[in-house]
């Protein structure tokens, strides 16, 4: 098996995770009344997309020969090593369940806006003010697309949105 072992296992995990979301989404209803998007549509599409793209990356990773003397621990475009990228990924996997648990308390829009803020500042090292502005814009965009445009009821929390 060629390629970085940690990355191969991570991609296998993403394929399984994405496929799990895609295959379990129809339980919630992909298409609702009057051919409207149901609550299972987004998890099905996002999970399917995650599974397919991770499978493509996995195939590429497994088919690439590792050059002699190279262990795959090079830096990415931002200067992060493989260890730093793995550290970030582990924290994202911990933050996602925490965010899901926060949804009933603060609402979906606020919980995932907060996730974007935490990832931007803590994990990516961005400045707080631009990261906060970006997080508010993302949360607002999610609310406009789903709550206003698609009329999908989002879980609300103590803030009412």
C-alpha atoms as one frame of an Amber mdcrd trajectory, in Angstrom:
protein
   0.000   0.000   0.000   1.512   3.275  -1.064   0.770   6.620   0.484   0.668
   7.967   4.001  -1.051   5.398   6.265  -2.761   7.982   8.466  -4.210   9.765
   5.470  -5.408   6.495   3.953  -7.218   5.559   7.179  -8.685   9.046   7.474
 -10.034   8.846   3.926 -11.484   5.392   4.581 -13.213   6.846   7.648 -14.615
   9.729   5.604 -15.950   7.341   2.948 -17.680   5.271   5.641 -19.000   8.368
   7.441 -20.328   9.946   4.247 -21.911   6.694   3.093 -23.511   6.268   6.512
 -25.119   9.705   6.305 -26.236   9.156   2.718 -27.774   5.732   3.369 -29.492
   6.730   6.618 -30.918  10.026   5.320 -33.981   8.560   3.539 -35.340   7.538
   6.945 -36.011  11.253   7.553 -37.616  11.766   4.153 -35.696  13.101   1.181
 -38.722  14.587  -0.555 -41.655  15.883   1.446 -45.166  16.975   0.619 -45.731
  18.804  -2.665 -42.278  17.685  -3.859 -40.532  19.945  -1.328 -37.126  19.088
   0.047 -37.427  16.918   3.131 -35.176  16.886   6.211 -33.121  13.988   4.848
 -32.186  15.705   1.588 -29.159  17.678   2.792 -27.614  14.787   4.782 -28.108
  12.508   1.767 -26.470  14.906  -0.680 -23.695  15.998   1.693 -22.986  12.434
   2.815 -22.980  11.143  -0.733 -20.706  13.938  -1.873 -18.359  13.327   1.065
 -18.225   9.594   0.311 -17.596  10.064  -3.413 -14.958  12.776  -3.033 -13.165
  10.911  -0.239 -13.216   7.747  -2.389 -11.655   9.669  -5.277  -8.947  11.029
  -2.973  -8.423   7.556  -1.477  -7.974   6.034  -4.917  -5.507   8.755  -5.842
  -3.639   8.293  -2.555  -3.385   4.525  -3.034  -2.325   4.733  -6.673   0.439
   7.315  -6.162   3.858   5.808  -5.723   5.780   7.267  -2.799   9.076   8.737
  -4.046  12.170   7.130  -2.562  13.253   8.744   0.695   9.969  10.593   1.125
   7.641   9.673   3.971   4.722  11.925   3.067   5.381  14.331   5.948   5.803
  17.402   3.749   4.069  20.675   4.372   0.892  21.891   2.711   0.331  25.250
   1.026  -0.044  26.938   4.435   3.183  25.450   5.842   1.459  22.869   8.069
   3.075  19.486   8.562   1.215  16.192   8.408   1.196  16.116  12.216  -0.360
  19.582  12.421  -3.027  18.645   9.864  -3.838  15.489  11.832  -4.066  17.567
  15.050  -6.578  19.902  13.378  -8.620  17.009  11.997  -8.847  15.293  15.397
 -10.132  18.490  16.973 -12.750  18.961  14.249 -14.003  15.421  14.889 -14.348
  16.312  18.591 -15.982  19.678  17.876 -18.693  18.242  15.596 -20.486  16.164
  18.271 -20.138  19.053  20.727 -21.804  21.315  18.159 -24.618  18.825  17.572
 -25.196  18.626  21.344 -25.351  22.442  21.469 -28.078  22.665  18.777 -31.044
  22.119  21.161 -29.673  24.773  23.521 -28.606  27.598  21.194 -30.200  26.560
  17.894 -28.741  25.239  14.692 -27.726  28.562  13.197 -25.872  29.714  16.323
 -24.272  26.317  17.005 -22.820  25.943  13.549 -21.880  29.633  13.360 -19.970
  29.055  16.601 -18.314  25.987  15.087 -17.102  28.050  12.143 -15.778  30.685
  14.563 -13.920  28.137  16.701 -12.402  26.384  13.696 -11.377  29.708  12.136
  -9.747  31.152  15.252  -8.493  28.219  17.322  -7.596  25.698  14.640  -6.737
  27.896  11.687  -5.235  30.776  13.670  -7.250  33.537  11.985  -7.781  36.900
  13.675 -10.921  37.081  15.805 -12.706  40.012  14.158 -12.542  38.773  10.540
 -13.341  35.228  11.720 -16.363  36.504  13.671 -17.592  38.445  10.648 -17.168
  35.367   8.467 -18.996  33.184  11.019 -21.924  35.593  11.221 -22.084  35.742
   7.415 -22.068  31.935   7.138 -24.720  31.561   9.851 -26.854  34.237   8.199
 -26.452  32.579   4.820 -27.517  29.206   6.230 -30.559  30.805   7.833 -31.544
  32.645   4.641 -31.153  29.562   2.439 -32.909  27.070   4.696 -35.344  29.010
   6.888 -36.333  31.706   4.401 -35.656  30.317   0.921 -36.526  26.646   1.401
 -38.881  27.149   4.380 -37.184  24.274   6.230 -37.802  24.590   9.978 -34.448
  24.699  11.728 -34.013  23.757  15.393 -34.129  26.908  17.485 -32.654  27.477
  20.875 -32.707  30.144  23.524 -32.081  32.861  20.931 -35.036  31.880  18.723
 -33.086  31.209  15.537
